[in-house]
C-alpha cells in the first residue's frame, strides 16, 4: 500500500492540486492494520483576480492600423453577410457593395459600427 500511495496517489493529488482550480485532500480509512478505503474531499481554490491585459479594445487604433489589403479582404467577406443587407443600395452587386464597405471601413465611426460583423468573419 505504501508504494501505491507513493507512486500513484500522491503524484496524482499533487498534479491535480497544481494544475487545476481545485484542491484535493485524501483521507484513508483503516480497520485494524488494514486500509479499507479512501475518502477524497474537494475544494474550489479561491480565484485570484488575474491581471487582465488591456481588455478594452481601442477601436480607433484598430481602424487606423487596418491596411488596404485587409480592408478589401474583410469587405469581401462582409458583403456576403445577410445582416449587412441593410447597408446595400438598390440593385448593387457584391463587388460594388464590397468596394463601398471597404470605403466605409476607412471611417472610424463606420468601423465601430461594423466591428461586431468583422469579428464574426474572423477579424481579431
NUTORDO-331273 format. One record per atom (N, C-alpha, C): residue in one letter; y, z, x; atom name. Coordinates in nm, 2 decimals, always signed. Example, Ala and Ser with C-alpha at 12.3 -4.5 7.8 and 13.67 -1.06 7.14 Angstrom:
+------+--------+--------+--------+------+
: code :     py :     pz :     px : site :
+------+--------+--------+--------+------+
:    a :  -0.57 :  +0.78 :  +1.32 :    N :
:    a :  -0.45 :  +0.78 :  +1.23 :   CA :
:    a :  -0.33 :  +0.78 :  +1.32 :    C :
:    s :  -0.22 :  +0.71 :  +1.28 :    N :
:    s :  -0.11 :  +0.71 :  +1.37 :   CA :
:    s :  +0.00 :  +0.79 :  +1.29 :    C :
+------+--------+--------+--------+------+
This chain:
+------+--------+--------+--------+------+
: code :     py :     pz :     px : site :
+------+--------+--------+--------+------+
:    x :  -0.12 :  +0.00 :  +0.08 :    N :
:    x :  +0.00 :  +0.00 :  +0.00 :   CA :
:    x :  +0.13 :  +0.00 :  +0.09 :    C :
:    x :  +0.12 :  +0.06 :  +0.20 :    N :
:    x :  +0.23 :  +0.07 :  +0.30 :   CA :
:    x :  +0.27 :  -0.08 :  +0.33 :    C :
:    x :  +0.17 :  -0.16 :  +0.37 :    N :
:    x :  +0.20 :  -0.30 :  +0.41 :   CA :
:    x :  +0.26 :  -0.38 :  +0.29 :    C :
:    x :  +0.21 :  -0.36 :  +0.17 :    N :
:    x :  +0.27 :  -0.42 :  +0.05 :   CA :
:    x :  +0.42 :  -0.39 :  +0.04 :    C :
:    x :  +0.45 :  -0.26 :  +0.05 :    N :
:    x :  +0.59 :  -0.22 :  +0.03 :   CA :
:    x :  +0.67 :  -0.27 :  +0.14 :    C :
:    x :  +0.62 :  -0.27 :  +0.27 :    N :
:    x :  +0.70 :  -0.31 :  +0.38 :   CA :
:    x :  +0.72 :  -0.46 :  +0.39 :    C :
:    x :  +0.62 :  -0.54 :  +0.36 :    N :
:    x :  +0.63 :  -0.68 :  +0.38 :   CA :
:    x :  +0.66 :  -0.76 :  +0.26 :    C :
:    x :  +0.65 :  -0.70 :  +0.14 :    N :
:    x :  +0.67 :  -0.77 :  +0.02 :   CA :
:    x :  +0.78 :  -0.71 :  -0.06 :    C :
:    x :  +0.76 :  -0.59 :  -0.10 :    N :
:    x :  +0.86 :  -0.52 :  -0.20 :   CA :
:    x :  +0.99 :  -0.50 :  -0.13 :    C :
:    x :  +1.00 :  -0.44 :  -0.02 :    N :
:    x :  +1.13 :  -0.41 :  +0.05 :   CA :
:    x :  +1.20 :  -0.53 :  +0.08 :    C :
:    x :  +1.14 :  -0.63 :  +0.13 :    N :
:    x :  +1.21 :  -0.76 :  +0.16 :   CA :
:    x :  +1.26 :  -0.82 :  +0.03 :    C :
:    x :  +1.18 :  -0.83 :  -0.07 :    N :
:    x :  +1.23 :  -0.89 :  -0.20 :   CA :
:    x :  +1.35 :  -0.81 :  -0.25 :    C :
:    x :  +1.34 :  -0.68 :  -0.25 :    N :
:    x :  +1.45 :  -0.60 :  -0.30 :   CA :
:    x :  +1.58 :  -0.62 :  -0.22 :    C :
:    x :  +1.56 :  -0.63 :  -0.09 :    N :
:    x :  +1.68 :  -0.65 :  +0.00 :   CA :
:    x :  +1.75 :  -0.78 :  -0.03 :    C :
:    x :  +1.66 :  -0.89 :  -0.05 :    N :
:    x :  +1.72 :  -1.02 :  -0.08 :   CA :
:    x :  +1.79 :  -1.02 :  -0.22 :    C :
:    x :  +1.73 :  -0.96 :  -0.31 :    N :
:    x :  +1.79 :  -0.96 :  -0.45 :   CA :
:    x :  +1.92 :  -0.88 :  -0.44 :    C :
:    x :  +1.92 :  -0.77 :  -0.38 :    N :
:    x :  +2.05 :  -0.69 :  -0.37 :   CA :
:    x :  +2.16 :  -0.76 :  -0.29 :    C :
:    x :  +2.12 :  -0.84 :  -0.19 :    N :
:    x :  +2.21 :  -0.90 :  -0.10 :   CA :
:    x :  +2.27 :  -1.03 :  -0.16 :    C :
:    x :  +2.18 :  -1.11 :  -0.23 :    N :
:    x :  +2.22 :  -1.25 :  -0.27 :   CA :
:    x :  +2.25 :  -1.26 :  -0.42 :    C :
:    x :  +2.24 :  -1.16 :  -0.50 :    N :
:    x :  +2.27 :  -1.17 :  -0.64 :   CA :
:    x :  +2.38 :  -1.07 :  -0.68 :    C :
:    x :  +2.42 :  -1.08 :  -0.81 :    N :
:    x :  +2.52 :  -0.99 :  -0.86 :   CA :
:    x :  +2.45 :  -0.86 :  -0.93 :    C :
:    x :  +2.33 :  -0.84 :  -0.89 :    N :
:    x :  +2.26 :  -0.72 :  -0.95 :   CA :
:    x :  +2.21 :  -0.63 :  -0.84 :    C :
:    x :  +2.19 :  -0.50 :  -0.86 :    N :
:    x :  +2.13 :  -0.41 :  -0.77 :   CA :
:    x :  +2.00 :  -0.36 :  -0.83 :    C :
:    x :  +1.89 :  -0.37 :  -0.75 :    N :
:    x :  +1.76 :  -0.33 :  -0.80 :   CA :
:    x :  +1.72 :  -0.21 :  -0.72 :    C :
:    x :  +1.67 :  -0.11 :  -0.80 :    N :
:    x :  +1.61 :  +0.01 :  -0.74 :   CA :
:    x :  +1.46 :  +0.02 :  -0.79 :    C :
:    x :  +1.38 :  +0.06 :  -0.70 :    N :
:    x :  +1.23 :  +0.07 :  -0.73 :   CA :
:    x :  +1.19 :  +0.22 :  -0.72 :    C :
:    x :  +1.11 :  +0.26 :  -0.81 :    N :
:    x :  +1.05 :  +0.40 :  -0.82 :   CA :
:    x :  +0.90 :  +0.38 :  -0.83 :    C :
:    x :  +0.83 :  +0.45 :  -0.74 :    N :
:    x :  +0.68 :  +0.44 :  -0.76 :   CA :
:    x :  +0.63 :  +0.56 :  -0.83 :    C :
:    x :  +0.52 :  +0.54 :  -0.91 :    N :
:    x :  +0.46 :  +0.64 :  -0.98 :   CA :
:    x :  +0.32 :  +0.67 :  -0.93 :    C :
:    x :  +0.29 :  +0.80 :  -0.91 :    N :
:    x :  +0.17 :  +0.84 :  -0.85 :   CA :
:    x :  +0.09 :  +0.92 :  -0.94 :    C :
:    x :  -0.04 :  +0.91 :  -0.93 :    N :
:    x :  -0.13 :  +1.00 :  -0.99 :   CA :
:    x :  -0.22 :  +1.06 :  -0.88 :    C :
:    x :  -0.19 :  +1.18 :  -0.84 :    N :
:    x :  -0.25 :  +1.24 :  -0.73 :   CA :
:    x :  -0.20 :  +1.17 :  -0.60 :    C :
:    x :  -0.29 :  +1.11 :  -0.52 :    N :
:    x :  -0.25 :  +1.04 :  -0.40 :   CA :
:    x :  -0.24 :  +0.89 :  -0.42 :    C :
:    x :  -0.28 :  +0.85 :  -0.54 :    N :
:    x :  -0.29 :  +0.71 :  -0.57 :   CA :
:    x :  -0.16 :  +0.66 :  -0.64 :    C :
:    x :  -0.11 :  +0.55 :  -0.59 :    N :
:    x :  +0.01 :  +0.49 :  -0.66 :   CA :
:    x :  -0.04 :  +0.41 :  -0.78 :    C :
:    x :  +0.01 :  +0.45 :  -0.90 :    N :
:    x :  -0.04 :  +0.38 :  -1.02 :   CA :
:    x :  +0.06 :  +0.28 :  -1.08 :    C :
:    x :  +0.18 :  +0.28 :  -1.03 :    N :
:    x :  +0.27 :  +0.18 :  -1.08 :   CA :
:    x :  +0.41 :  +0.19 :  -1.02 :    C :
:    x :  +0.49 :  +0.09 :  -1.05 :    N :
:    x :  +0.63 :  +0.09 :  -1.01 :   CA :
:    x :  +0.72 :  +0.07 :  -1.12 :    C :
:    x :  +0.84 :  +0.13 :  -1.12 :    N :
:    x :  +0.94 :  +0.11 :  -1.22 :   CA :
:    x :  +1.06 :  +0.05 :  -1.14 :    C :
:    x :  +1.12 :  -0.05 :  -1.21 :    N :
:    x :  +1.24 :  -0.11 :  -1.15 :   CA :
:    x :  +1.36 :  -0.09 :  -1.24 :    C :
:    x :  +1.47 :  -0.05 :  -1.18 :    N :
:    x :  +1.59 :  -0.03 :  -1.25 :   CA :
:    x :  +1.69 :  -0.13 :  -1.20 :    C :
:    x :  +1.77 :  -0.19 :  -1.29 :    N :
:    x :  +1.86 :  -0.30 :  -1.26 :   CA :
:    x :  +2.00 :  -0.25 :  -1.30 :    C :
:    x :  +2.10 :  -0.28 :  -1.21 :    N :
:    x :  +2.24 :  -0.25 :  -1.24 :   CA :
:    x :  +2.32 :  -0.37 :  -1.20 :    C :
:    x :  +2.42 :  -0.40 :  -1.29 :    N :
:    x :  +2.51 :  -0.51 :  -1.26 :   CA :
:    x :  +2.61 :  -0.46 :  -1.15 :    C :
:    x :  +2.63 :  -0.54 :  -1.05 :    N :
:    x :  +2.73 :  -0.50 :  -0.95 :   CA :
:    x :  +2.87 :  -0.52 :  -1.01 :    C :
:    x :  +2.96 :  -0.43 :  -0.96 :    N :
:    x :  +3.10 :  -0.45 :  -1.01 :   CA :
:    x :  +3.16 :  -0.57 :  -0.94 :    C :
:    x :  +3.20 :  -0.66 :  -1.01 :    N :
:    x :  +3.26 :  -0.78 :  -0.95 :   CA :
:    x :  +3.40 :  -0.76 :  -0.90 :    C :
:    x :  +3.41 :  -0.77 :  -0.77 :    N :
:    x :  +3.54 :  -0.76 :  -0.72 :   CA :
:    x :  +3.62 :  -0.88 :  -0.75 :    C :
:    x :  +3.75 :  -0.87 :  -0.77 :    N :
:    x :  +3.83 :  -0.98 :  -0.80 :   CA :
:    x :  +3.83 :  -1.07 :  -0.68 :    C :
:    x :  +3.77 :  -1.19 :  -0.70 :    N :
:    x :  +3.76 :  -1.28 :  -0.59 :   CA :
:    x :  +3.89 :  -1.35 :  -0.57 :    C :
:    x :  +3.93 :  -1.36 :  -0.44 :    N :
:    x :  +4.06 :  -1.42 :  -0.42 :   CA :
:    x :  +4.05 :  -1.57 :  -0.46 :    C :
:    x :  +4.13 :  -1.61 :  -0.56 :    N :
:    x :  +4.12 :  -1.74 :  -0.61 :   CA :
:    x :  +4.22 :  -1.83 :  -0.53 :    C :
:    x :  +4.17 :  -1.95 :  -0.50 :    N :
:    x :  +4.26 :  -2.04 :  -0.43 :   CA :
:    x :  +4.37 :  -2.08 :  -0.54 :    C :
:    x :  +4.46 :  -2.15 :  -0.50 :    N :
:    x :  +4.57 :  -2.19 :  -0.59 :   CA :
:    x :  +4.51 :  -2.26 :  -0.71 :    C :
:    x :  +4.47 :  -2.19 :  -0.81 :    N :
:    x :  +4.41 :  -2.25 :  -0.93 :   CA :
:    x :  +4.50 :  -2.33 :  -1.01 :    C :
:    x :  +4.63 :  -2.30 :  -1.01 :    N :
:    x :  +4.72 :  -2.38 :  -1.08 :   CA :
:    x :  +4.74 :  -2.51 :  -1.01 :    C :
:    x :  +4.71 :  -2.61 :  -1.07 :    N :
:    x :  +4.72 :  -2.74 :  -1.01 :   CA :
:    x :  +4.86 :  -2.80 :  -1.02 :    C :
:    x :  +4.92 :  -2.83 :  -0.91 :    N :
:    x :  +5.06 :  -2.89 :  -0.92 :   CA :
:    x :  +5.05 :  -3.03 :  -0.96 :    C :
:    x :  +5.07 :  -3.06 :  -1.08 :    N :
:    x :  +5.06 :  -3.20 :  -1.13 :   CA :
:    x :  +5.16 :  -3.29 :  -1.08 :    C :
:    x :  +5.28 :  -3.24 :  -1.05 :    N :
:    x :  +5.38 :  -3.33 :  -0.99 :   CA :
:    x :  +5.34 :  -3.38 :  -0.86 :    C :
:    x :  +5.28 :  -3.29 :  -0.78 :    N :
:    x :  +5.24 :  -3.32 :  -0.65 :   CA :
:    x :  +5.12 :  -3.42 :  -0.65 :    C :
:    x :  +5.03 :  -3.40 :  -0.75 :    N :
:    x :  +4.92 :  -3.50 :  -0.77 :   CA :
:    x :  +4.97 :  -3.64 :  -0.81 :    C :
:    x :  +5.07 :  -3.64 :  -0.89 :    N :
:    x :  +5.12 :  -3.76 :  -0.94 :   CA :
:    x :  +5.19 :  -3.84 :  -0.82 :    C :
:    x :  +5.26 :  -3.77 :  -0.74 :    N :
:    x :  +5.32 :  -3.83 :  -0.63 :   CA :
:    x :  +5.23 :  -3.88 :  -0.52 :    C :
:    x :  +5.11 :  -3.80 :  -0.50 :    N :
:    x :  +5.02 :  -3.84 :  -0.40 :   CA :
:    x :  +4.92 :  -3.95 :  -0.44 :    C :
:    x :  +4.92 :  -3.98 :  -0.57 :    N :
:    x :  +4.83 :  -4.09 :  -0.61 :   CA :
:    x :  +4.87 :  -4.22 :  -0.56 :    C :
:    x :  +4.77 :  -4.29 :  -0.49 :    N :
:    x :  +4.80 :  -4.42 :  -0.43 :   CA :
:    x :  +4.80 :  -4.53 :  -0.53 :    C :
:    x :  +4.85 :  -4.64 :  -0.49 :    N :
:    x :  +4.85 :  -4.76 :  -0.58 :   CA :
:    x :  +4.71 :  -4.80 :  -0.62 :    C :
:    x :  +4.62 :  -4.80 :  -0.52 :    N :
:    x :  +4.48 :  -4.83 :  -0.55 :   CA :
:    x :  +4.41 :  -4.73 :  -0.65 :    C :
:    x :  +4.44 :  -4.60 :  -0.63 :    N :
:    x :  +4.39 :  -4.50 :  -0.72 :   CA :
:    x :  +4.44 :  -4.52 :  -0.86 :    C :
:    x :  +4.57 :  -4.55 :  -0.87 :    N :
:    x :  +4.63 :  -4.57 :  -1.00 :   CA :
:    x :  +4.56 :  -4.68 :  -1.07 :    C :
:    x :  +4.54 :  -4.79 :  -1.00 :    N :
:    x :  +4.48 :  -4.91 :  -1.07 :   CA :
:    x :  +4.33 :  -4.88 :  -1.10 :    C :
:    x :  +4.26 :  -4.81 :  -1.01 :    N :
:    x :  +4.12 :  -4.78 :  -1.04 :   CA :
:    x :  +4.11 :  -4.69 :  -1.16 :    C :
:    x :  +4.19 :  -4.58 :  -1.17 :    N :
:    x :  +4.18 :  -4.49 :  -1.28 :   CA :
:    x :  +4.24 :  -4.56 :  -1.41 :    C :
:    x :  +4.33 :  -4.64 :  -1.40 :    N :
:    x :  +4.39 :  -4.71 :  -1.51 :   CA :
:    x :  +4.28 :  -4.80 :  -1.58 :    C :
:    x :  +4.20 :  -4.87 :  -1.49 :    N :
:    x :  +4.09 :  -4.95 :  -1.55 :   CA :
:    x :  +3.99 :  -4.86 :  -1.62 :    C :
:    x :  +3.96 :  -4.74 :  -1.57 :    N :
:    x :  +3.87 :  -4.65 :  -1.64 :   CA :
:    x :  +3.93 :  -4.60 :  -1.77 :    C :
:    x :  +4.06 :  -4.56 :  -1.76 :    N :
:    x :  +4.13 :  -4.51 :  -1.88 :   CA :
:    x :  +4.14 :  -4.61 :  -1.99 :    C :
:    x :  +4.16 :  -4.73 :  -1.96 :    N :
:    x :  +4.19 :  -4.83 :  -2.06 :   CA :
:    x :  +4.07 :  -4.85 :  -2.15 :    C :
:    x :  +3.95 :  -4.81 :  -2.11 :    N :
:    x :  +3.83 :  -4.82 :  -2.19 :   CA :
:    x :  +3.80 :  -4.70 :  -2.27 :    C :
:    x :  +3.88 :  -4.59 :  -2.26 :    N :
:    x :  +3.85 :  -4.47 :  -2.34 :   CA :
:    x :  +3.91 :  -4.49 :  -2.48 :    C :
:    x :  +3.82 :  -4.46 :  -2.58 :    N :
:    x :  +3.87 :  -4.48 :  -2.72 :   CA :
:    x :  +3.99 :  -4.38 :  -2.75 :    C :
:    x :  +4.00 :  -4.27 :  -2.68 :    N :
:    x :  +4.10 :  -4.17 :  -2.71 :   CA :
:    x :  +4.24 :  -4.23 :  -2.67 :    C :
:    x :  +4.25 :  -4.33 :  -2.58 :    N :
:    x :  +4.37 :  -4.38 :  -2.54 :   CA :
:    x :  +4.42 :  -4.50 :  -2.62 :    C :
:    x :  +4.35 :  -4.53 :  -2.73 :    N :
:    x :  +4.38 :  -4.64 :  -2.82 :   CA :
:    x :  +4.52 :  -4.62 :  -2.87 :    C :
:    x :  +4.56 :  -4.50 :  -2.89 :    N :
:    x :  +4.70 :  -4.47 :  -2.94 :   CA :
:    x :  +4.81 :  -4.52 :  -2.85 :    C :
:    x :  +4.78 :  -4.54 :  -2.72 :    N :
:    x :  +4.88 :  -4.59 :  -2.63 :   CA :
:    x :  +4.88 :  -4.74 :  -2.62 :    C :
:    x :  +4.78 :  -4.81 :  -2.67 :    N :
:    x :  +4.78 :  -4.96 :  -2.66 :   CA :
:    x :  +4.88 :  -5.02 :  -2.76 :    C :
:    x :  +4.92 :  -5.14 :  -2.73 :    N :
:    x :  +5.02 :  -5.20 :  -2.82 :   CA :
:    x :  +4.97 :  -5.33 :  -2.87 :    C :
:    x :  +4.95 :  -5.34 :  -3.00 :    N :
:    x :  +4.91 :  -5.47 :  -3.07 :   CA :
:    x :  +4.78 :  -5.52 :  -3.02 :    C :
:    x :  +4.78 :  -5.65 :  -2.99 :    N :
:    x :  +4.65 :  -5.71 :  -2.95 :   CA :
:    x :  +4.64 :  -5.72 :  -2.80 :    C :
:    x :  +4.69 :  -5.62 :  -2.74 :    N :
:    x :  +4.68 :  -5.62 :  -2.59 :   CA :
:    x :  +4.54 :  -5.61 :  -2.54 :    C :
:    x :  +4.50 :  -5.69 :  -2.44 :    N :
:    x :  +4.37 :  -5.68 :  -2.38 :   CA :
:    x :  +4.35 :  -5.57 :  -2.29 :    C :
:    x :  +4.23 :  -5.55 :  -2.24 :    N :
:    x :  +4.20 :  -5.44 :  -2.15 :   CA :
:    x :  +4.28 :  -5.45 :  -2.02 :    C :
:    x :  +4.29 :  -5.57 :  -1.97 :    N :
:    x :  +4.36 :  -5.59 :  -1.84 :   CA :
:    x :  +4.51 :  -5.56 :  -1.85 :    C :
:    x :  +4.58 :  -5.61 :  -1.96 :    N :
:    x :  +4.72 :  -5.57 :  -1.98 :   CA :
:    x :  +4.74 :  -5.42 :  -2.00 :    C :
:    x :  +4.64 :  -5.37 :  -2.07 :    N :
:    x :  +4.65 :  -5.22 :  -2.10 :   CA :
:    x :  +4.63 :  -5.14 :  -1.97 :    C :
:    x :  +4.54 :  -5.18 :  -1.89 :    N :
:    x :  +4.52 :  -5.12 :  -1.76 :   CA :
:    x :  +4.65 :  -5.12 :  -1.67 :    C :
:    x :  +4.71 :  -5.24 :  -1.67 :    N :
:    x :  +4.83 :  -5.25 :  -1.59 :   CA :
:    x :  +4.94 :  -5.16 :  -1.64 :    C :
:    x :  +4.95 :  -5.15 :  -1.78 :    N :
:    x :  +5.05 :  -5.06 :  -1.84 :   CA :
:    x :  +5.02 :  -4.92 :  -1.81 :    C :
:    x :  +4.89 :  -4.88 :  -1.81 :    N :
:    x :  +4.86 :  -4.74 :  -1.78 :   CA :
:    x :  +4.89 :  -4.71 :  -1.64 :    C :
:    x :  +4.86 :  -4.81 :  -1.54 :    N :
:    x :  +4.89 :  -4.78 :  -1.40 :   CA :
:    x :  +5.04 :  -4.76 :  -1.39 :    C :
:    x :  +5.13 :  -4.83 :  -1.46 :    N :
:    x :  +5.27 :  -4.81 :  -1.46 :   CA :
:    x :  +5.31 :  -4.67 :  -1.51 :    C :
:    x :  +5.23 :  -4.63 :  -1.62 :    N :
:    x :  +5.26 :  -4.50 :  -1.68 :   CA :
:    x :  +5.22 :  -4.39 :  -1.58 :    C :
:    x :  +5.12 :  -4.41 :  -1.50 :    N :
:    x :  +5.08 :  -4.30 :  -1.41 :   CA :
:    x :  +5.18 :  -4.28 :  -1.30 :    C :
:    x :  +5.28 :  -4.37 :  -1.28 :    N :
:    x :  +5.38 :  -4.35 :  -1.18 :   CA :
:    x :  +5.48 :  -4.25 :  -1.23 :    C :
:    x :  +5.50 :  -4.24 :  -1.36 :    N :
:    x :  +5.59 :  -4.14 :  -1.42 :   CA :
:    x :  +5.52 :  -4.00 :  -1.42 :    C :
:    x :  +5.59 :  -3.90 :  -1.37 :    N :
:    x :  +5.53 :  -3.77 :  -1.37 :   CA :
:    x :  +5.50 :  -3.71 :  -1.51 :    C :
:    x :  +5.59 :  -3.73 :  -1.60 :    N :
:    x :  +5.57 :  -3.68 :  -1.74 :   CA :
:    x :  +5.45 :  -3.75 :  -1.80 :    C :
:    x :  +5.44 :  -3.88 :  -1.79 :    N :
:    x :  +5.32 :  -3.95 :  -1.84 :   CA :
:    x :  +5.19 :  -3.91 :  -1.77 :    C :
:    x :  +5.20 :  -3.88 :  -1.64 :    N :
:    x :  +5.09 :  -3.84 :  -1.56 :   CA :
:    x :  +5.04 :  -3.71 :  -1.62 :    C :
:    x :  +5.13 :  -3.61 :  -1.65 :    N :
:    x :  +5.09 :  -3.48 :  -1.71 :   CA :
:    x :  +5.02 :  -3.51 :  -1.84 :    C :
:    x :  +5.07 :  -3.60 :  -1.92 :    N :
:    x :  +5.02 :  -3.63 :  -2.05 :   CA :
:    x :  +4.88 :  -3.69 :  -2.04 :    C :
:    x :  +4.85 :  -3.77 :  -1.94 :    N :
:    x :  +4.73 :  -3.84 :  -1.92 :   CA :
:    x :  +4.63 :  -3.76 :  -1.83 :    C :
:    x :  +4.67 :  -3.65 :  -1.77 :    N :
:    x :  +4.58 :  -3.58 :  -1.68 :   CA :
:    x :  +4.45 :  -3.53 :  -1.74 :    C :
:    x :  +4.44 :  -3.48 :  -1.87 :    N :
:    x :  +4.31 :  -3.45 :  -1.92 :   CA :
:    x :  +4.22 :  -3.57 :  -1.93 :    C :
:    x :  +4.27 :  -3.68 :  -1.96 :    N :
:    x :  +4.19 :  -3.80 :  -1.96 :   CA :
:    x :  +4.14 :  -3.85 :  -1.82 :    C :
:    x :  +4.23 :  -3.83 :  -1.72 :    N :
:    x :  +4.20 :  -3.86 :  -1.58 :   CA :
:    x :  +4.08 :  -3.77 :  -1.54 :    C :
:    x :  +4.09 :  -3.64 :  -1.57 :    N :
:    x :  +3.98 :  -3.55 :  -1.54 :   CA :
:    x :  +3.85 :  -3.60 :  -1.60 :    C :
:    x :  +3.86 :  -3.65 :  -1.72 :    N :
:    x :  +3.74 :  -3.70 :  -1.79 :   CA :
:    x :  +3.67 :  -3.82 :  -1.72 :    C :
:    x :  +3.75 :  -3.90 :  -1.66 :    N :
:    x :  +3.70 :  -4.02 :  -1.59 :   CA :
:    x :  +3.67 :  -3.99 :  -1.44 :    C :
:    x :  +3.69 :  -3.87 :  -1.40 :    N :
:    x :  +3.65 :  -3.84 :  -1.26 :   CA :
:    x :  +3.76 :  -3.81 :  -1.16 :    C :
:    x :  +3.88 :  -3.80 :  -1.20 :    N :
:    x :  +3.99 :  -3.77 :  -1.11 :   CA :
:    x :  +4.00 :  -3.62 :  -1.09 :    C :
:    x :  +3.98 :  -3.58 :  -0.97 :    N :
:    x :  +3.99 :  -3.43 :  -0.94 :   CA :
:    x :  +3.89 :  -3.36 :  -1.02 :    C :
+------+--------+--------+--------+------+
